Each structure stands twice: as C-alpha cells, then as structure tokens.
Amino acid sequence: MDVKDTRQRNIVLRHDCKAHMVVGMRAGVWTVTVFNAEHTHPMVSMVGRRRFYRSHRKVPEEDFQLLQTLHNQNISTSKIMGALADVRGGDVRGLPYVKRDVSNIRTMLREAVTLRDVSLTVEYFERTKAENPNFFYATQLDENNAVRALFWVDGRTRSLYHKYKDCVFFDTTFCTNRYNMPFAPIVGINNHTQTIVLGCALLPDESIETFRWVFERWMMAMDNMAPKNIMTDQDKAMATAISKVFPNAIHRCCFYHVLSLARKKLGPNLREGNPFADAFYSCIYGTDTPEEFELCWQHMLQVYEMTDNTHLENMWGSRKTWAPVYFRHNFFPFTSTTGRSEGLNSYFKTLVRPGESVFNFVQQYELCQNLMLDREDNSGFIMETTTAPLWGSWSIEKQAVLFYTREVFDRFQKMLQMSTGFYPLRTELEELCFDLVPNPGLDLRTYRVQVGLEEETYTCGCNQFEMCGLICPHIIRVIVHMNVRSIPEKYMLHRWSMAATTPVPDPGSTGGKFGVPVNNTLKYNSLCRKLNSLAADSCIADDTYAIVLDMVDEAKKVVAAMHRARVAGQQGQGEEHGDATDPRSSNVHHEQQQHGSNLNQQQQEQPVAHETPSNNNLRNPTRVKPKGRPKEKEQRRKPLVELRDEANKKRKKRAEEPKVMKESKPKRQYRKKKCPFCNEEGHNLKECEYMVLAKQFKDAKDSELEKTV
C-alpha cells in the first residue's frame, strides 16, 4: 500500500469471537441459559482503554441534557468534556464516552437546526411576540420562498427609543453566520453612556435597496419617529438610503475612517514632523467655524502645492459629512466615530462563530441584550445605594450629583475641575460677555461666553453643550464667578438623568395570577430553579432518585395531555370562525411583518403585512459572497492547443528581437586572506616560512635545555 498524505482509515480486525451469554425467564426468575467465556482474540490489558470500544461508549440522558445546554452557549468541545468530567468526579477518563462522541452529538444538533434554520427562527419570533405584543420582526423573501433579510427589535427597545433617538449609529460586520449575511445593528446611547441596541438586521447585501428596506422597517417599528442624528462610515449606499428615508436627519461620517483613509492615501505627507501634516491637522482641529475651515483648507493646498491631489479633492467635496466644524451644533455625545457600533460588533463575535446558524445567532443576540440590561441594572444599583464623593463645595455640584447618573456625573466633575484652569475677564460689549483666559503655564485656548441674565442663557464658543448635552468648563467658571446658585433646567438634559431609565419587570415579578410569572421565559426560569433544587435533594440516594424520576415521567404525560387538549380547542375555534382573507401574497418579494400595537395607543391602526405561506415552507438564505479580495483566484485551465500557440508566439517573438550582447559582469573581488602568524598575504599558516623558522628555533632551544638537565 502506498503511503499518502490523506487520512487513512484503520482496519478493524475481526476474529469471529463466540463469547456470549444468554439470559431467559424461567419460572419467574431470570436464569443464565447459555454462557461461553472463551475469546478468540487477546483482551485489552488496561482497563482505561476498554472505554474506547464502540459497545462501551454511551452518553447518558443526564449528560446529554447538560451537553446540550453547554452547546447552546457556544462552549468548545474540550471545555464541555471538562465540565462533564467535573460532574463525574473530575477525571475525563472516567466518562463512559470519548471526545469524538461529544463532537458527533454537537454535529447532530447543528444539523437538526440547519434543516429548519429560518423556520425555527421565525417560530421563535412568533413565540416572543405572543409573550410580548410589542415585539416587532420583519422578513424579506425571494421568489423561491428563501429568506433574504431579517429585522427584529424587542418591545423594551421600542419603549425607550423616543428618549434616545437623538443620536444613533449604524454599521455592518461580517463573519457572524454561515450564510455570510452582514450583521447590521442600530446602536444608541442610554443615560448611563452605555451602548444599547435599538434594532438588529441580517442583510443579503449592502445595496441601497437593502439599507432602505431596513430603515423603513425600523421606522414602522418606531412609529415613524426618525432619528435626529445618525453616524455611519463612508458607505455611499448607506448615505443614499439615509437621504431617502431620513431626509431631515443629520448624517455624519465616522471621523476615524476619514483620517485612516487620508493617512493611507497621502502616505508620507501625514507623517509626524512633516510641515504639511501640521497644517493639515491644525486646519481640522484648530478652526471653529466652517468659514475658517474652508479658508484654511484652500490656503493649505496652495502653500504646499496640493491642489491637484485627487484624495484631497474628494475630502473637500465631502467635507460637510466629516469635518468637525460642521457638527458643532449637532448632538453626537462624547464621540466622533462609530466606535460604539464597531465595539458591539467585536463583542458580539466573541459569542458567535462564523459558521453559526441564524437560530443560534438570534439566541446569542438575546444573551447580549440581557447582558446589557444586567449592566444597566448594576449602574442603577450603584447609584441608588452609594453616593459619589464631591470634589468641592459648590451648590451646582450638589445639584448635579442628585440629577445625573453616576457615569455622566463623573464627566461633569471633570469639567468642574477643568474650570479652575481659567479666569474670566469681562469684555467691553453691549451684552454681558466673558473671555475665559487660561491660567499662566496652561496650553489652552481662550473662549468667549455670552450670558443672558433674563433668559438665563449661556453660550460658549466651544459648543460642548450642543454636542454632548453637558455644560463646558467655561460656562461652569462663569456660573461660579457670577455666584449663580443652580444650573438652569434647560441645561440639565433629561436623557442623562436617572429618571430616563425605562423600568423593566423583575425576573421574579408576577402577573395576573398570584405566584405565576408574566411570560413563558420567567415561568421556565422559575421551574428550572425549583427542579434543580429538587434534583439536588433527590440524587443523594437511589430510591429518592427513582421516585422523583417516576414523578417527572408522570408529570410529562399530564402536561402532554393538557397541551393536546388546548391545541384541539384552538383548532375548533378556528373552524367555527373561519378565515376571512387568504394569507398568501403574489408579489415576487414576499414580506412578513409582525409588530405589536402602539406603546401609547393600543388601538392605533397597524400597517398591512404580507404573510408568508407557512413557516415550515421557508427556505434558508443562500450564501452571500463576502466583500473584499478573494484569497486565491483560480485560473482558467487552458487546452493543449492554446498552450502550444502561446509557446510558439513567445518563441517567435524572441527570435525577432535583436540580440544584444550582454556586458560581462566584473568578477567579484574576494578579500585575500592573511596569515594569522605573520599577517602577510599569499600564504596560510602551514606555508608560512616564519612559522617554520619559529618552530625550528623552539625545537633547538628545547634540545639545549634537555642536554643541560
């Protein structure tokens, strides 16, 4: 047999072994009727190796249930083996199965989901909607009844969107599912300055029509309340879709992507120490108005002779979408990049694998949402049970600590500290103005603050309040200088207060019946806790384990009977009333949209939805070709005739070219070695005459010494 690099299967030796035992019932007693103990093959010597026999490898039901739970959390196979071994004493070799069995079970679980991937996802959405009517989801189908796009948003997000619609972020990422569908979360900022998800979509591509479909479904879920400010990367398809769906929204491009592309295109011109780089960054960061920026930009191009640079021309044409001076009066709090969206994408990739199914992807998304909610609860708990230390004795600081959330108050406190670096100088103008001059030794700029005493207005040239919703250090310094006791209410944004937190039902809250949770998820969690406690108490002895196991089997029969009776009753009601309309649609692109009633008006008229024929008939999405350059490009295999013709053309072309005599290269001049004894060239140590004379002289001297001795 030839030795190959491919995997070779081992040959199982067959010995036709006759060892066996037969047991039968005789007079009500189990009796061994046949027993043959002779084996025709050698036995495995070590006990630990016998568990690798296929007949010895079995996964108990208890281990299978724990394995399935760990598998749903995307835990690796090695860690699952370790967890199962800990349950059975801590040694992996004590398990009645091996790692390959666990891998095969996980493959079986994945294949079971793969066959009905999208159907399971839609069924999960329908169950969620039945528990929470405010849940919204939409699907886009093609002519083959295959899902092209998915969009969903939970009920709590719909309730808090009107508070945080002032600034949203939108970006896409790949490598989150087996179909290469881009993951597109719509991200916002809550009152704790934490990232929240305001919507989620899986898209077939990144075209204008796809982005427009997502934004339109998002507006249907949010009662047509468009965002005020939205930030994306420099994708032209996104920009076009935003301009059509959100014509009144302020669209801003990610500043980090703009500068990264500029460093890539301009190269050495933006390196540290280059005069053009200093002028470039001072033009971007050192101007306060669009007029100053435009004048400085044109002057920079003329001075450094960069007027013909293509990339700088493109940056100039799109300056109103990325330059900071054009967004000094728009609300983009504490950021100028889409880092929140990219950070969420990076974190989400730690929960899913590139080959994940859509169903498991949605479940991991729910886990991510719950983790965000837990983080928000922790921030609220810290604020309710602790008090932030005050930096000074100002009344405005005491006012802020009672109003803002802890994260926002920390930022306000830093502004309060920075305000001590300025001293106000009143200017000789008709209206009340102060020039905030930095203290000696501080490399800070001077800003002017205009004060309206009657209206209680404060306007600063840095525009921090307009951009972030917090008053700047310059206004704080003027308020302290004028001995104002409190910050006007107009400068205390409600979205940064603790009151902006949307209440969420506690995990143990009850609904209509006393002691019964509100939804199925809470019921499931409650039953799991009680049954886990029962299992822990009953596994201490065999008799208690058997009794509890029989009780569970009987309970399963009762629940199944009640479920069948409920389904039969629902079918009877459906036949009695009948269906008024045909749920099928004849459009090429079917769309299924399920959304709850309005949060404030339960009787509001809902948009018309196109229903899919059946969830069981839904087909999985087709694999989308990922963006970017392919890793390996396969060349076309040419026939022999074409290869022969190309070879003849090359040979003929070489024959027609005039022969040019190549200049002989000068021979390399090697360094001549020197004798290590005399340090002269032309000979080595063995051929050195001085070495020979030195040896002769030494031998003569040694012989004379021997004679004298």
For each residue, the residues with C-beta under 8 A, 3 or more apart:
1:
2:
3:
4: 8
5:
6:
7:
8: 4
9:
10:
11:
12:
13: 41
14:
15: 39 40 41
16: 40
17: 39 40 41
18: 36 38 40
19: 36 37 38 39
20: 34 36
21: 32 34 35 36
22: 32 33 34 35
23: 30 31 32 33
24: 30 31 33
25: 28 29 30 31
26: 29 30 31 33
27:
28: 25
29: 25 26
30: 23 24 25 26
31: 23 24 25 26
32: 21 22 23 35
33: 22 23 24 26
34: 20 21 22
35: 21 22 32
36: 18 19 20 21
37: 19
38: 18 19
39: 15 17 19 42 43
40: 15 16 17 18
41: 13 15 17
42: 39
43: 39
44: 49 50 53
45: 49
46: 49 50
47: 50
48: 51 93
49: 44 45 46 52
50: 44 46 47 53 56
51: 48 56 57 93 95 96 97 98
52: 49 56 57 98
53: 44 50 56 57
54: 57
55:
56: 50 51 52 53 96
57: 51 52 53 54 96 97 98 101
58: 96 97
59: 63 64 67 96 97 101 102 105
60: 63 64 96
61: 64 65
62: 65 66
63: 59 60 66 67 84 87 95 97
64: 59 60 61 67 68 105
65: 61 62 68 69
66: 62 63 69 70 83 84 87
67: 59 63 64 70 71 80 84 102 105 106
68: 64 65 71 72 109
69: 65 66 72 73
70: 66 67 73 75 79 80 83
71: 67 68 74 75 80 105 106 109
72: 68 69 360 363
73: 69 70 367
74: 71 351 352 353 356 360 364
75: 70 71 79 80 83
76: 79 80
77: 80 81 99 102 103 106
78: 81 82 99
79: 70 75 76 82 83
80: 67 70 71 75 76 77 83 84 102
81: 77 78 84 85 92 95 99 102
82: 78 79 85 86 92
83: 66 70 75 79 80 86 87
84: 63 66 67 80 81 87 88 95 102
85: 81 82 88 89 90 91 92 94 95
86: 82 83 89 90
87: 63 66 83 84
88: 84 85 91 94 95
89: 85 86 94
90: 85 86
91: 85 88 94
92: 81 82 85 95
93: 48 51
94: 85 88 89 91
95: 51 63 81 84 85 88 92 98
96: 51 56 57 58 59 60
97: 51 57 58 59 63 101 102
98: 51 52 57 95 101 102
99: 77 78 81 102 103
100: 103 104
101: 57 59 97 98 104 105
102: 59 67 77 80 81 84 97 98 99 105 106
103: 77 99 100 106 107
104: 100 101 107 108
105: 59 64 67 71 101 102 108 109
106: 67 71 77 102 103 109 110
107: 103 104 110 111
108: 104 105 111 112
109: 68 71 105 106 112 113
110: 106 107 113 114 357
111: 107 108 114 115
112: 108 109 115
113: 109 110 116 117 120 357 359 360
114: 110 111 117 357 620
115: 111 112
116: 113 119 120 616
117: 113 114 120 121 357 358 359 620
118: 121 122 147 358 359 618 619 620 621
119: 116 122 123 615 616 617 618
120: 113 116 117 123 124 359
121: 117 118 124 125 150 358 359 362
122: 118 119 125 126 137 139 592 612 615 618
123: 119 120 126 127 615
124: 120 121 127 128 359 362 363
125: 121 122 128 129 135 137 152 362 594
126: 122 123 129 130 594 615
127: 123 124 130 131 520
128: 124 125 131 132 135 154
129: 125 126 132 133 135 137 594 596
130: 126 127
131: 127 128 135 519 520 521
132: 128 129 135 154 155 519 596
133: 129 155 596 597
134: 154 155 156 158 159 596 597 599
135: 125 128 129 131 132 152 153 154 155 594 595 596
136: 152 153 155 158 220 221 593 594 595 596
137: 122 125 129 150 151 152 153 593 594 595
138: 150 151 152 217 220 591 592 593 594 595
139: 122 147 149 150 151 591 592 593 612 618
140: 147 148 149 150 204 213 589 590 591
141: 145 146 147 148 589 590 591 592 612 618
142: 145 146 148 588 589
143: 588 589
144: 619
145: 141 142 590 612 613 617 618 619
146: 141 142 618 619 620 621 622
147: 118 139 140 141 150 618 619 620 621
148: 140 141 142 204 589 621
149: 139 140 181 201 202 203 204 210 213 214
150: 121 137 138 139 140 147 201 202 358
151: 137 138 139 199 200 201 202 214 217 218
152: 125 135 136 137 138 199 200 201 362
153: 135 136 137 157 158 198 199 200 218 221 222
154: 128 132 134 135 157 158 369
155: 132 133 134 135 136 158 159 596
156: 134 159 160 373 502 504
157: 153 154 160 161 196 197 198 199
158: 134 136 153 154 155 161 221 222 596 599
159: 134 155 156 502 599
160: 156 157 163 164 190 196 502
161: 157 158 164 165 188 198 222 225
162: 165 222 225
163: 160 191 494 495 500 502
164: 160 161 167 168 188 189 190 196 198 495
165: 161 162 168 188 222 225 226 227 228
166: 227 228 229 331 495
167: 164 188 189 227 228 229 230 231 331 332 333
168: 164 165 186 187 188 198 227 229 230 231
169: 186 187 188 230 231 232 338 340 341
170: 184 185 186 187 230 231 232 238 338 341
171: 184 185 187 232 233 338 341 342 345
172: 182 183 184 203 206
173: 176 182 183 342 345 348 349
174: 180 182 183 626 627
175: 180 349 354 626
176: 173 181 183 348 349 352 354 356 361
177: 180 181 183 202 352 354 355 356 357 358 361
178: 354 355 356 357 623
179: 358 620 621 622 623 624
180: 174 175 177 623 624 625 626
181: 149 176 177 202 203 204 358 621 624
182: 172 173 174 202 203 205 206 624
183: 172 173 174 176 177 200 201 202 345 348
184: 170 171 172 200 201 202 203 214
185: 170 171 197 199 200 201 341 344 345 348
186: 168 169 170 197 198 199 200 201 218
187: 168 169 170 171 195 196 197 198 340 341 344
188: 161 164 165 167 168 169 195 196 197 198
189: 164 167 193 194 195 196 333 340
190: 160 164 193 194 195 196 376 500 501
191: 163 405 408 495 496 497 498 500 501
192: 376 379 380 405 406 407 408
193: 189 190 333 334 405 407 408 411
194: 189 190 372 375 376 379 407
195: 187 188 189 190 340 343 344 372
196: 157 160 164 187 188 189 190 372
197: 157 185 186 187 188 200 344 368 369 372
198: 153 157 161 164 168 186 187 188 218
199: 151 152 153 157 185 186 214 218 221
200: 151 152 153 183 184 185 186 197 365
201: 149 150 151 152 183 184 185 186 214 217
202: 149 150 151 177 181 182 183 184 358 361 621
203: 149 172 181 182 184 206 210 211 214
204: 140 148 149 181 210 621 624
205: 182 210 624
206: 172 182 203 210 211 235 237 238 627
207: 210 211 237
208: 211 212 237 240 241
209: 212 213
210: 149 203 204 205 206 207 213 214 237
211: 203 206 207 208 214 215 237 238 240 241 242
212: 208 209 215 216 241 244 245
213: 140 149 209 210 216 217
214: 149 151 184 199 201 203 210 211 217 218
215: 211 212 218 219 241 242 245 246
216: 212 213 219 220 245
217: 138 151 201 213 214 220 221 593
218: 151 153 186 198 199 214 215 221 222
219: 215 216 222 224 225 226 245
220: 136 138 216 217 224 593 595 607
221: 136 153 158 199 217 218 595
222: 153 158 161 162 165 218 219 225
223: 598 599
224: 219 220
225: 161 162 165 219 222
226: 165 219 245 246 248 249
227: 165 166 167 168 230 246 249
228: 165 166 167 249 250 331
229: 166 167 168 249 250 252 330 331 332
230: 167 168 169 170 227 242 246 249 250 251 252
231: 167 168 169 170 251 252 253 254 332 337 338
232: 169 170 171 235 238 239 242 251 252 253 254 338
233: 171 238 253 254 257 338
234: 239 253 254 257 258 261 318 321 322
235: 206 232 238 239
236: 239 240
237: 206 207 208 210 211 240 241
238: 170 206 211 232 233 235 241 242
239: 232 234 235 236 242 243 251 253 321
240: 208 211 236 237 243 244
241: 208 211 212 215 237 238 244 245
242: 211 215 230 232 238 239 245 246 249 251
243: 239 240 246 247 251
244: 212 240 241 247
245: 212 215 216 219 226 241 242
246: 215 226 227 230 242 243 249 251
247: 243 244
248: 226
249: 226 227 228 229 230 242 246
250: 228 229 230 327 330
251: 230 231 232 239 242 243 246 321
252: 229 230 231 232 321 322 327 330 332 336
253: 231 232 233 234 239 257 258 318 321 322
254: 231 232 233 234 257 258 322 336 337 338
255: 258 259 322 324 336 337
256: 259 260 336 337 338 339
257: 233 234 253 254 260 261 337 338
258: 234 253 254 255 261 262 315 322
259: 255 256 262 263
260: 256 257 263 264
261: 234 257 258 264 265 311
262: 258 259 265 266 270 280 311 315
263: 259 260 266 267 270
264: 260 261 267
265: 261 262 311
266: 262 263 269 270 309 311 312
267: 263 264 270 271
268: 271 274
269: 266 274 276 277 280 306
270: 262 263 266 267 274 276 277 280
271: 267 268 274 277
272: 277
273: 277
274: 268 269 270 271 277 278
275: 278 279 304
276: 269 270 279 280 300 304 306
277: 269 270 271 272 273 274 280 281
278: 274 275 281 282
279: 275 276 282 283 300 303 304
280: 262 269 270 276 277 283 284 300
281: 277 278 284 285 286
282: 278 279 285 286 296
283: 279 280 286 287 293 296 297 300
284: 280 281 287 293 323 324
285: 281 282 324
286: 281 282 283 296
287: 283 284 292 293 296 325
288: 292 325 328 461
289: 292 293 325
290: 293 294 323 325 326
291: 294 295
292: 287 288 289 295 296 325
293: 283 284 287 289 290 296 297 319 323 325
294: 290 291 297 298 319
295: 291 292 298 299
296: 282 283 286 287 292 293 299 300
297: 283 293 294 300 301 316 319
298: 294 295 301 302
299: 295 296 302 303
300: 276 279 280 283 296 297 303 304 306
301: 297 298 304 305 306 307 309 312
302: 298 299 305 307
303: 279 299 300
304: 275 276 279 300 301
305: 301 302
306: 269 276 300 301 309 312
307: 301 302
308:
309: 266 301 306 312 313
310: 313 314
311: 261 262 265 266 314 315
312: 266 301 306 309 315 316
313: 309 310 316 317
314: 310 311 317 318
315: 258 262 311 312 318 319 322
316: 297 312 313 319
317: 313 314
318: 234 253 314 315 321 322
319: 293 294 297 315 316 322 323 326
320: 323 326
321: 234 239 251 252 253 318 326
322: 234 252 253 254 255 258 315 318 319
323: 284 290 293 319 320 326 327
324: 255 284 285 327 328 336
325: 287 288 289 290 292 293 328
326: 290 319 320 321 323
327: 250 252 323 324 330 332 336 467
328: 288 324 325 463 466 467
329: 463 466 467
330: 229 250 252 327 466 467
331: 166 167 228 229 466 467 468 469
332: 167 229 231 252 327 335 336 467 468
333: 167 189 193 467 468 469
334: 193 411 468
335: 332 339 340
336: 252 254 255 256 324 327 332
337: 231 254 255 256 257
338: 169 170 171 231 232 233 254 256 257 341 342
339: 256 335 342 343
340: 169 187 189 195 335 343 344
341: 169 170 171 185 187 338 344 345
342: 171 173 338 339 345 346
343: 195 339 340 346 347
344: 185 187 195 197 340 341 347 348
345: 171 173 183 185 341 342 348 349
346: 342 343 349 350
347: 343 344 350 351 368
348: 173 176 183 185 344 345 351 352 364 365 368
349: 173 175 176 345 346 352
350: 346 347
351: 74 347 348 364 367 368
352: 74 176 177 348 349 356 360 361 364
353: 74 356
354: 175 176 177 178
355: 177 178
356: 74 176 177 178 352 353 360 361 364
357: 110 113 114 117 177 178 360 361
358: 117 118 121 150 177 179 181 202 361 362 620 621
359: 113 117 118 120 121 124 362 363
360: 72 74 113 352 356 357 363 364
361: 176 177 202 352 356 357 358 364 365
362: 121 124 125 152 358 359 365 366
363: 72 124 359 360 366 367
364: 74 348 351 352 356 360 361 367 368
365: 200 348 361 362 368 369
366: 362 363 369 370
367: 73 351 363 364 370 371
368: 197 347 348 351 364 365 371 372
369: 154 197 365 366 372 373
370: 366 367 373 374
371: 367 368 374 375
372: 194 195 196 197 368 369 375 376
373: 156 369 370 376 377 504
374: 370 371 377 378
375: 194 371 372 378 379
376: 190 192 194 372 373 379 380 501
377: 373 374 380 381 504
378: 374 375 381 382
379: 192 194 375 376 382 383 405 406 407
380: 192 376 377 383 384 498 501
381: 377 378 384 385
382: 378 379 385 386 406
383: 379 380 386 405 406 498
384: 380 381
385: 381 382
386: 382 383
387: 401
388: 401 406 409 410 413
389:
390: 393 397 398 401
391: 397 413 416 417
392: 397 416
393: 390 397
394: 397 398 416 480
395: 398 399 485 486
396: 399 400 416 476 479 480 484 485 486 487
397: 390 391 392 393 394 400 401 412 413 416
398: 390 394 395 401 402
399: 395 396 402 403 486 487
400: 396 397 403 404 409 412 413 487
401: 387 388 390 397 398 404 409
402: 398 399
403: 399 400 492 497 498
404: 400 401 408 409 412 496 497 498
405: 191 192 193 379 383 408 409 496 497 498
406: 192 379 382 383 388 409 410
407: 192 193 194 379 410 411
408: 191 192 193 404 405 411 412 470 496
409: 388 400 401 404 405 406 412 413
410: 388 406 407 413 414
411: 193 334 407 408 414 415 470
412: 397 400 404 408 409 415 416 470
413: 388 391 397 400 409 410 416 417
414: 410 411 417 418
415: 411 412 418 419 470 471 472 473 476
416: 391 392 394 396 397 412 413 419 473 476
417: 391 413 414 420
418: 414 415 421 473
419: 415 416 422 473 474 476 477 480
420: 417 477
421: 418 438 439 442 444 473
422: 419 436 437 438 439 444 473 474 477
423: 436 437 439 477
424: 434 435 436 437 449 477 478 481
425: 434 435 437
426: 432 433 434
427: 433 434 435 448
428:
429: 432 433
430:
431: 450 451 452
432: 426 429 450 451 452 453
433: 426 427 429 448 449 450 451
434: 424 425 426 427 448 449 451 478 481
435: 424 425 427 446 447 448
436: 422 423 424 446 447 448 449 474 477 478
437: 422 423 424 425 446
438: 421 422 442 443 444 445 446
439: 421 422 423 442
440:
441:
442: 421 438 439
443: 438
444: 421 422 438
445: 438
446: 435 436 437 438
447: 435 436 460 461 462 472 474
448: 427 433 434 435 436 460 461
449: 424 433 434 436 458 459 460 461 474 475 478
450: 431 432 433 457 458 459 460
451: 431 432 433 434 457 458 478 482
452: 431 432 455 456 457 458
453: 432 456
454:
455: 452
456: 452 453 488 490
457: 450 451 452 488 490
458: 449 450 451 452 471 475 478 479 488 491
459: 449 450
460: 447 448 449 450 463 464 465 472 474 475
461: 288 447 448 449
462: 447 472 474
463: 328 329 460 466 467
464: 460 467 468 470 471 472
465: 460 468 469 470 471 472 475 491
466: 328 329 330 331 463
467: 327 328 329 330 331 332 333 463 464
468: 331 332 333 334 464 465
469: 331 333 465 493 495 496
470: 408 411 412 415 464 465 496
471: 415 458 464 465 475 476 479 487 491
472: 415 447 460 462 464 465 475 476
473: 415 416 418 419 421 422 476 477
474: 419 422 436 447 449 460 462 477 478
475: 449 458 460 465 471 472 478 479 491
476: 396 415 416 419 471 472 473 479 480
477: 419 420 422 423 424 436 473 474 480 481
478: 424 434 436 449 451 458 474 475 481 482
479: 396 458 471 475 476 482 484 487
480: 394 396 419 476 477 483 484
481: 424 434 477 478
482: 451 478 479
483: 480
484: 396 479 480 487
485: 395 396
486: 395 396 399
487: 396 399 400 471 479 484 491 492
488: 456 457 458 491 492
489: 492
490: 456 457
491: 458 465 471 475 487 488
492: 403 487 488 489 496 497
493: 469 496 497
494: 163 497 499 500
495: 163 164 166 191 469 500
496: 191 404 405 408 469 470 492 493 500
497: 191 403 404 405 492 493 494 500
498: 191 380 383 403 404 405 501
499: 494
500: 163 190 191 494 495 496 497
501: 190 191 376 380 498
502: 156 159 160 163
503:
504: 156 373 377
505: 509 518 522
506: 509
507: 522 525
508: 517 522 526
509: 505 506 517 518 522
510: 513 514 515 516 517 518
511: 516 517 518 519
512: 516
513: 510 516
514: 510
515: 510
516: 510 511 512 513 523
517: 508 509 510 511 522 523 525 526
518: 505 509 510 511 522
519: 131 132 511 522 523
520: 127 131 523 524
521: 131 524 525
522: 505 507 508 509 517 518 519 525 526
523: 516 517 519 520 526 527
524: 520 521 527 528
525: 507 517 521 522 528 529
526: 508 517 522 523 529 530
527: 523 524 530 531
528: 524 525 531 532
529: 525 526 532 533
530: 526 527 533 534
531: 527 528 534 535
532: 528 529 535 536
533: 529 530 536 537
534: 530 531 537 538 548
535: 531 532 538 539 548
536: 532 533 539
537: 533 534 540 544
538: 534 535 541 544 545 547 548
539: 535 536 544 545
540: 537 544
541: 538 544 545
542: 545 546
543: 546 547
544: 537 538 539 540 541 547 548
545: 538 539 541 542 548 549
546: 542 543 549 550
547: 538 543 544 550 551
548: 534 535 538 544 545 551 552
549: 545 546 552 553
550: 546 547 553 554
551: 547 548 554 555
552: 548 549 555 556
553: 549 550 556 557
554: 550 551 557 558
555: 551 552 558 559
556: 552 553 559 560
557: 553 554 560 561
558: 554 555 561 562
559: 555 556 562 563
560: 556 557 563 564
561: 557 558 564 565
562: 558 559 565 566
563: 559 560 566 567
564: 560 561 567 568
565: 561 562 568 569
566: 562 563 569 570
567: 563 564 570 571
568: 564 565 571 572
569: 565 566 572 573
570: 566 567 573 574
571: 567 568 574 575
572: 568 569 575 576
573: 569 570 576 577
574: 570 571 577 578 579
575: 571 572 578
576: 572 573
577: 573 574
578: 574 575
579: 574 582 583
580:
581:
582: 579
583: 579 611 612 613
584: 611 613
585: 590 610 611
586:
587: 590 591 610
588: 142 143
589: 140 141 142 143 148
590: 140 141 145 585 587 610 612
591: 138 139 140 141 587 609 610
592: 122 138 139 141 609 610 611 612
593: 136 137 138 139 217 220 607 609 610
594: 125 126 129 135 136 137 138 609
595: 135 136 137 138 220 221 606 607 609
596: 129 132 133 134 135 136 155 158
597: 133 134 601 602 603 604 606
598: 223 601 602 604
599: 134 158 159 223
600:
601: 597 598 604
602: 597 598
603: 597
604: 597 598 601
605:
606: 595 597 609
607: 220 593 595
608:
609: 591 592 593 594 595 606
610: 585 587 590 591 592 593
611: 583 584 585 592
612: 122 139 141 145 583 590 592 615 617 618
613: 145 583 584 617
614: 617 618
615: 119 122 123 126 612 618
616: 116 119
617: 119 145 612 613 614
618: 118 119 122 139 141 145 146 147 612 614 615
619: 118 144 145 146 147
620: 114 117 118 146 147 179 358
621: 118 146 147 148 179 181 202 204 358 624
622: 146 179
623: 178 179 180
624: 179 180 181 182 204 205 621
625: 180
626: 174 175 180
627: 174 206
628:
629:
630: 633
631:
632:
633: 630
634:
635:
636:
637:
638: 642 643 646
639: 642 643
640: 643 644
641: 644 645
642: 638 639 645 646
643: 638 639 640 646 647
644: 640 641 647 648
645: 641 642 648 649
646: 638 642 643 649 650
647: 643 644 650 651
648: 644 645 651 652
649: 645 646 652 653
650: 646 647 653 654
651: 647 648 654 655
652: 648 649 655 656
653: 649 650 656 657
654: 650 651 657
655: 651 652
656: 652 653
657: 653 654
658:
659:
660:
661:
662:
663:
664:
665:
666:
667:
668:
669:
670:
671:
672: 681 682
673: 681 684
674: 679 680 681
675: 678 679 680 681 683 684 685 687 688 691
676: 679 685
677: 685 688 690 691 694
678: 675 688 690 691
679: 674 675 676
680: 674 675 683
681: 672 673 674 675
682: 672
683: 675 680 687 688
684: 673 675 687 688
685: 675 676 677 688 691
686: 691
687: 675 683 684
688: 675 677 678 683 684 685 691 692
689: 692 693
690: 677 678 693 694
691: 675 677 678 685 686 688 694 695
692: 688 689 695 696
693: 689 690 696 697
694: 677 690 691 697 698
695: 691 692 698 699
696: 692 693 699 700
697: 693 694 700 701
698: 694 695 701 702
699: 695 696 702 703
700: 696 697 703 704
701: 697 698 704 705
702: 698 699 705 706
703: 699 700 706 707
704: 700 701 707 708
705: 701 702 708 709
706: 702 703 709
707: 703 704
708: 704 705
709: 705 706
